[in-house]
Amino acid sequence: MKRASRLKLNHTGAQKIHYNRTTQTILLMGSNELPVYTIDSKSLDLSLIKNLEGHETIITCISDI
């Protein structure tokens, strides 16, 4: 059985997790930043690829375009 990497969350933690199967990415919502991780399909290791900043309030939802 394969086990995914553990994510280190900021002090507020994640209130929602969004997984996109097509792009193999995970987004963590629950603060005013939005970390975006990519998943290695073989090892299931996660790598932070972006940390979207600049929101004034907590991010509670996103929309795929």
N, C-alpha and C positions, 0 to 999 in steps of 0.2 A: 504494500500500500504506500503510495506517495503522499507526502505531507507538504503543504505549502509553507513558505517562509512565514515567520512571525513579523507583524508590522509594529514598529515603535510609534505609538500615538503621542500627540502633544498632550499637555495637561488637561485639555478639555475632552479628549477622547473623540471617537467617531460616533455620530448619531445615526448615520446612514452610510451604506457602502453601495456604490454603483459599479457593476461589472459589465464590460462590453466584450462579448465573445469574439466579435469580428476583429477588433484591434488588440485583443488580449490586454486590456487595461483595467485598472481598478482606481476609482476615485473615492476619497473619504470626505464626507460632508459632516459638519458640526462645528465649524469655526469660521472665522472670516478669511481663511486661506483654504485653498483646494489642492491638496497634494495628488499628483497623478503618477501611478506606478505602472510599469509594464511587467508582464509575466513571461519568464522563460518557459517555453512549452515543454522542454525536456526535464529540467531540474525543478521547475515550479518556483524558482527564486524570483524575488521581486526587486526591481530597481526603480528608484525615484527618477522620473524623467522631467517633471515640471512641478513647480509649486506656484500656483496662480494666486497672486496677492492683489490687494487693493479694494476688496469689498468692505463696506462700512459696517455691515451686520453679518450675522451667522448665515452661512449658505445652507439652505434646507432642501433644495432640489436642483436638478439639472435637466436638460433636454438634449437628446441626440439629434443632430441635424444630418 
